Amino acid sequence: MLKRTVASCAVVAAALAGGVSIAAETKSAMEAYVAEPVPSIIQVVGTDLDGPVFADSRGHTLYVFGGGRERGGYGGGGDPKDKSKCLDAPDKVTTGNMAPWPAGMELPDLATRKTCAQVWPPLYAADDAKPVGNWSIIARDDGKKQWAYNHAAVYTSSLDVRPGDVNGGGHLHAQGASGTMRTPIGPDADLPAQFDVESMPTGRMLTMVDGFSVYTWDKDGPNKSNCDANCLAQWKPVLAAATAPQVHGDWAIIARSPGVFQWTYRKKPLYTLNGEVQKRSSHGADIPGWHNVFTTPGPAWPKGFSVQDNPGGSVLADSKGKTIYIFNCIEDSSDQQSCDHPSTTQQYRLAMCGGFDVKRCNEMFPYVVADKGAKSTSQIWGIKDIDPATGRYVEPGTAGAVHVWTFRDRPLYTFARDSVPGEVRANAWGEGNGWRNGFHAFWVREEFRRQF
């Protein structure tokens, strides 16, 4: 059954052609979402790749501290129900959740280490605030009141500065990373019950609820299927119940035959690929005339970037064709702080990329340099100046600084030992196959993703 919506999304095309991702050139309107009661200080804002999210009165994205996974435990486990573990006192030692490292080891840079509440400011509730809908109020150990969503304590991120920023760690950031991650929260997407939507580097991909991709065909007309017997040998129409609403926002149903109805999205009939075994796949889009469906397309890559194929899929590359990498890092601390941003300690990164030798590290994993005058056309891609000696961001024009491209406000890297376009010799480089502390290629399309 379709759910009620309060926002609609513009029609914007996004496609996969010849196995190479094509990013959209423009940002669409906010996706349709399901209205729900919220406190007066809460609003909904659109993002580049995370869909509509809840935000505070400034427009800053809201997060919860979710569960994680580790061999030695659950990476701190996140916040317990109706309680916040994020306090205004710095952790000093490891907890032992990241096997094989023991508990009680001193954390780095204690003199400058920020508290959890400084990095993740709690969303405090006024004394006279009242619960509403899925929003409740919990008591913190420091005596203050904090908003919770579905019984999970809610925070903002010190890294977010504009409405629509999800620099605290969105659905695409460090996916698969060990430990407990902060994740943005938002309203449900306005979809029929058969469908789901998944954040991908190419945009917000529409799938069936079981994760398999849906596709459209160029030869279909507006709200008309031309898929004949030959077509149906390879493609299966996504059928709708006769009781489904005939028209609802971007959704409608058409009659294939008496009593048999098919879903359409933005006037395009929907299909699945017969025999597809990989979820959230783009295999169907390799067939001429067929396309994945996106509720919101991904922003364009920075000008000059390219997509390179390799046996494992397709990776994003710089202007010279060298594969781009992201750095993942999370600390074994009770508050499970992320350590992948230049504002955090650089000890973990230096250990992985150069054995604590800064010169070797910068030579092995050089930054992706932005040309002078280069500009970003979206929020998720940015340009900043970084001091290569410290790994910290600095003011533009600082002597010795490097002008670098960023993704979610994290610098991007290449790998010195990659010698041909599409090579990914540093993929899974580091601890825990690069997910705990290390590097991963920026996959645009990965053929061997874990199936879940």
C-alpha positions in Angstrom: 0.0 0.0 0.0 1.3 3.5 -0.8 2.1 5.8 2.0 1.3 9.5 2.3 3.9 11.9 1.1 4.7 15.6 1.8 7.4 16.2 -0.8 7.8 15.2 -4.4 10.9 14.6 -6.6 11.7 16.1 -10.0 12.2 13.7 -12.9 16.0 13.4 -13.5 17.6 10.8 -15.7 20.5 8.7 -14.5 21.9 5.7 -16.4 24.6 3.1 -16.6 26.1 2.7 -20.1 28.5 0.1 -21.2 29.4 -0.9 -17.6 30.5 2.7 -16.8 28.6 4.9 -14.4 27.2 8.2 -15.7 26.7 10.7 -12.9 24.0 13.3 -13.3 24.9 16.9 -14.0 22.3 18.5 -11.8 20.8 17.9 -8.4 17.1 17.0 -8.3 14.4 18.2 -5.9 14.1 16.4 -2.6 12.8 12.8 -2.8 9.2 12.1 -1.8 9.0 11.0 1.8 6.4 10.0 4.4 5.2 12.7 6.8 5.4 12.0 10.5 5.0 14.1 13.6 8.3 15.8 14.7 9.3 18.3 17.5 9.1 21.9 16.5 12.9 22.2 16.3 13.2 19.4 13.7 12.9 19.8 10.0 13.6 17.6 6.9 16.3 18.6 4.4 17.6 17.0 1.2 21.0 15.6 0.7 23.2 14.6 -2.2 23.3 10.8 -1.6 21.4 10.1 1.6 17.9 11.2 0.7 15.8 13.3 3.0 17.2 13.5 6.5 16.0 14.9 9.8 17.9 18.1 10.8 17.9 20.6 13.7 16.8 24.2 13.5 20.0 25.1 11.7 19.5 22.4 9.1 22.3 20.2 10.5 21.8 16.5 9.9 20.8 14.3 12.9 22.5 11.0 13.7 22.1 8.0 16.0 24.9 5.8 17.4 24.0 2.4 15.9 25.3 -1.1 16.5 28.5 -2.4 15.0 30.4 -5.6 14.6 33.7 -6.9 15.8 35.2 -10.3 16.6 35.8 -9.2 20.2 32.4 -7.9 20.7 30.1 -5.4 19.0 32.4 -2.4 18.7 31.1 -0.8 21.8 27.5 -1.7 20.7 26.4 1.9 20.2 24.0 3.6 22.6 21.8 1.4 24.7 18.0 1.9 24.4 17.0 5.3 25.8 20.5 6.1 27.0 23.5 8.1 25.7 27.1 6.8 26.0 28.4 10.0 24.4 29.8 12.0 27.3 31.7 15.2 27.8 34.9 13.5 29.0 37.6 12.2 26.7 38.3 8.5 26.5 42.0 7.7 27.3 42.4 4.0 26.7 41.2 1.2 24.4 38.4 -1.0 25.3 39.6 -4.3 23.8 36.7 -4.7 21.4 39.0 -4.8 18.3 40.7 -8.2 18.6 43.6 -8.9 18.8 44.4 -5.6 20.5 44.0 -5.7 24.3 42.1 -3.3 26.5 43.9 -0.5 28.4 46.3 0.7 25.6 46.7 4.5 25.6 44.9 6.3 22.8 47.0 8.8 20.7 47.1 12.6 21.0 45.3 12.7 24.4 46.4 16.3 24.9 44.2 17.4 22.0 41.6 14.7 22.0 38.1 16.1 21.9 35.3 14.6 24.0 32.5 12.6 22.3 30.0 15.4 23.1 32.3 17.9 21.4 32.6 15.8 18.2 28.9 14.7 18.4 26.9 17.4 20.1 23.8 15.9 21.7 20.5 17.2 20.5 19.3 18.7 23.8 15.7 19.0 24.7 14.2 22.1 26.4 12.9 21.6 29.9 9.3 22.0 28.7 9.7 19.8 25.6 7.1 17.0 25.1 7.5 13.6 23.3 5.9 13.5 19.9 5.4 10.5 17.6 8.7 8.5 17.4 10.5 11.2 19.2 11.1 10.9 23.0 13.2 12.5 25.7 15.9 10.8 27.7 17.8 11.8 30.7 21.6 12.0 30.3 24.1 11.1 33.0 25.1 14.8 33.2 21.5 15.7 34.1 20.6 17.2 30.8 17.7 16.1 28.6 18.3 14.8 25.1 16.0 13.9 22.2 15.8 10.3 21.1 14.3 8.8 17.9 12.9 5.3 18.2 14.6 5.1 21.6 18.1 6.0 20.1 19.8 9.1 21.4 20.2 11.8 18.7 23.2 13.9 17.8 24.5 16.4 15.3 28.1 16.3 13.9 30.7 18.9 14.4 31.8 18.3 10.8 28.5 19.5 9.3 28.3 23.2 8.6 25.6 23.6 6.0 22.1 22.2 5.5 22.4 19.0 3.5 25.9 18.2 4.8 26.3 14.5 6.0 30.0 14.7 6.8 29.4 12.8 10.0 29.2 9.6 8.0 26.4 8.8 5.6 25.2 5.6 4.2 28.0 5.4 1.6 30.8 6.5 4.0 32.8 3.6 5.3 30.2 1.0 4.4 31.4 -2.3 5.8 33.7 -0.6 8.3 34.4 -2.4 11.5 33.1 -0.9 14.8 30.0 1.2 15.5 29.1 4.0 13.1 27.0 7.1 13.5 24.3 7.0 10.8 21.9 9.8 9.6 18.2 9.4 10.3 15.3 10.5 8.2 11.7 9.8 7.3 10.7 6.8 5.3 10.8 7.1 1.6 7.4 7.3 0.0 7.3 4.0 -1.8 4.9 1.1 -2.4 5.5 -1.7 0.0 7.2 -3.8 -2.7 10.1 -1.4 -3.1 13.1 0.0 -1.3 15.8 2.6 -2.1 19.5 2.3 -1.7 22.2 4.9 -1.6 24.9 4.2 -4.3 27.7 6.3 -5.6 25.6 6.8 -8.8 22.6 8.0 -6.8 19.6 6.7 -4.8 18.8 3.4 -6.6 15.3 2.0 -6.6 15.1 -1.7 -5.8 12.6 -4.3 -4.9 12.3 -4.8 -1.1 14.5 -7.9 -1.4 17.3 -5.8 -2.8 17.1 -6.8 -6.5 17.3 -4.0 -9.0 14.4 -2.7 -11.1 14.9 -1.4 -14.6 13.1 0.6 -17.3 13.2 0.2 -21.1 13.7 2.9 -23.8 11.1 1.2 -26.1 8.3 1.6 -23.6 5.9 4.6 -24.0 4.6 6.8 -21.2 2.6 4.5 -18.9 2.7 1.8 -21.7 4.6 -1.4 -21.8 5.9 -2.7 -25.2 7.6 -5.8 -23.7 6.3 -8.7 -25.8 6.9 -12.4 -25.6 10.5 -12.2 -26.7 11.2 -9.4 -24.2 9.4 -11.3 -21.4 11.8 -14.2 -21.9 14.5 -12.0 -20.2 12.5 -9.5 -18.2 9.7 -9.8 -15.6 7.2 -6.9 -15.2 6.9 -5.7 -11.6 3.3 -6.5 -10.9 0.9 -4.5 -8.7 -2.2 -5.6 -6.8 -5.5 -4.6 -8.4 -6.3 -2.7 -5.2 -3.2 -0.4 -5.4 -4.0 3.3 -5.9 -4.1 4.1 -9.7 -2.0 7.2 -9.4 0.1 8.6 -6.5 2.8 11.1 -7.1 5.5 9.5 -9.3 3.7 6.1 -9.1 1.0 4.6 -11.2 -0.2 1.2 -12.4 -1.1 0.0 -15.9 -3.1 -3.0 -17.1 -1.0 -5.6 -19.0 -4.0 -7.8 -19.5 -7.4 -8.1 -17.8 -6.8 -8.3 -14.0 -2.9 -8.1 -14.4 -1.4 -4.8 -13.4 2.2 -3.4 -13.6 3.9 -0.6 -11.6 5.2 2.5 -13.4 7.5 5.1 -11.9 7.6 8.5 -13.5 5.5 7.0 -16.3 8.1 4.3 -17.1 7.0 0.6 -16.6 9.2 -1.3 -14.2 10.9 -4.7 -14.6 13.3 -7.0 -13.0 15.9 -9.1 -14.8 15.1 -12.8 -15.0 17.8 -14.9 -13.2 19.7 -12.0 -11.6 21.6 -13.2 -8.6 23.4 -10.1 -7.4 21.4 -7.6 -5.4 21.6 -3.8 -6.1 23.2 -4.7 -9.4 23.6 -2.9 -12.7 23.9 -6.0 -14.9 20.5 -5.2 -16.6 21.8 -1.8 -17.6 24.5 -3.5 -19.6 21.8 -4.5 -22.0 21.2 -1.7 -24.6 18.1 0.3 -24.0 17.7 -0.8 -20.3 18.5 1.4 -17.3 18.6 1.2 -13.5 16.1 3.5 -11.8 17.1 6.3 -9.5 14.8 8.3 -7.2 17.6 10.9 -7.0 20.7 10.8 -9.3 24.1 11.2 -7.8 26.0 14.5 -8.3 28.5 14.8 -11.1 32.0 13.6 -10.4 34.5 16.5 -10.3 35.5 17.6 -13.8 38.3 15.6 -15.1 37.6 12.5 -13.1 36.8 9.3 -15.0 35.5 5.8 -14.3 37.8 2.9 -15.1 36.8 -0.8 -15.4 38.6 -3.7 -13.8 37.7 -7.4 -13.2 36.1 -6.4 -9.9 33.9 -3.7 -11.3 34.4 0.0 -12.0 36.3 2.5 -9.9 36.5 6.3 -9.8 39.8 7.6 -11.1 41.6 11.0 -11.3 42.4 12.9 -14.4 45.4 10.6 -15.1 43.3 7.4 -14.8 44.7 6.5 -11.4 42.2 4.8 -9.0 41.0 7.0 -6.2 41.0 5.7 -2.6 39.2 6.7 0.6 40.7 6.2 4.1 38.7 4.4 6.8 39.4 4.6 10.5 37.6 3.9 13.7 39.1 3.8 17.2 38.8 1.1 19.8 37.3 3.4 22.4 34.1 3.2 24.4 32.6 6.0 22.4 33.9 4.5 19.1 35.2 7.7 17.6 35.9 7.9 13.9 39.5 8.8 13.0 39.3 9.2 9.2 39.1 13.0 9.1 41.9 15.5 9.1 40.5 17.0 12.4 41.3 13.8 14.2 44.6 12.1 15.1 46.7 11.2 12.1 48.6 8.4 13.9 46.5 5.6 12.5 46.7 6.8 8.9 50.5 7.4 9.1 50.9 3.9 10.5 49.0 2.4 7.6 50.4 4.4 4.7 54.0 4.9 5.7 55.0 3.3 9.0 54.8 6.7 10.7 57.1 8.2 8.0 55.3 11.3 6.7 57.4 11.5 3.5 56.9 7.9 2.7 53.2 8.1 3.4 52.7 11.1 1.1 54.7 9.3 -1.6 52.8 6.0 -1.2 49.3 7.6 -1.0 49.5 11.0 -2.6 46.5 13.3 -2.3 44.2 13.8 -5.4 45.2 17.4 -6.3 42.6 19.8 -7.6 43.6 22.2 -10.4 43.8 25.9 -9.6 40.3 27.3 -10.3 38.6 23.9 -10.0 35.1 24.1 -8.5 32.7 21.6 -7.1 29.1 21.5 -8.3 27.7 19.7 -5.3 28.0 19.5 -1.5 29.4 16.0 -1.3 32.5 16.9 -3.4 34.7 19.7 -2.1 38.1 21.3 -2.4 40.3 22.2 0.5 43.9 23.1 1.3 45.8 20.5 3.4 49.3 20.6 5.0 51.0 17.4 3.8 53.3 17.5 6.8 50.5 17.3 9.4 47.6 15.9 7.4 45.5 18.9 8.7 43.3 21.3 6.7 44.7 24.8 6.6 43.5 28.2 5.3 43.6 28.7 1.5 46.9 30.1 0.4 48.9 28.7 3.3 52.6 28.2 2.3 53.3 24.6 1.4 49.7 23.5 1.4 48.2 21.2 -1.3 44.9 21.9 -3.0 43.0 18.6 -2.7 39.7 17.1 -3.7 37.5 15.8 -0.8 34.5 13.5 -0.5 32.3 14.0 2.6 35.0 16.5 3.7 37.6 13.7 3.7 40.7 14.0 1.4 41.0 11.5 -1.5 44.2 9.6 -2.4 45.8 7.6 -5.2 48.3 4.8 -4.8 51.9 5.0 -6.1 52.1 1.4 -7.1 49.0 1.5 -9.4 50.5 1.6 -12.9 47.6 1.3 -15.3 44.0 2.6 -15.3 41.6 0.5 -13.2 44.4 -1.1 -11.1 43.4 -1.3 -7.4 46.6 -2.7 -5.7 45.8 -0.8 -2.5 42.2 -1.9 -2.2 41.6 -3.4 1.3 45.1 -2.1 2.3 45.3 -2.0 6.1 43.8 -3.5 9.2 40.7 -5.6 8.9 41.0 -5.6 5.1 41.1 -1.8 5.2 37.8 -1.4 6.9 39.0 -0.9 10.4 42.1 1.2 9.6 43.1 1.5 5.9 42.3 2.2 2.3 39.6 1.2 -0.1 39.1 1.9 -3.8 36.3 4.3 -4.5 34.0 1.8 -6.1 31.4 3.1 -8.6 30.3 -0.4 -9.4 31.5 -3.4 -7.5 30.8 -6.8 -9.0 31.7 -8.8 -5.9 29.9 -7.0 -3.1 28.9 -9.0 -0.1 25.3 -10.1 -0.6 23.0 -9.1 2.3 
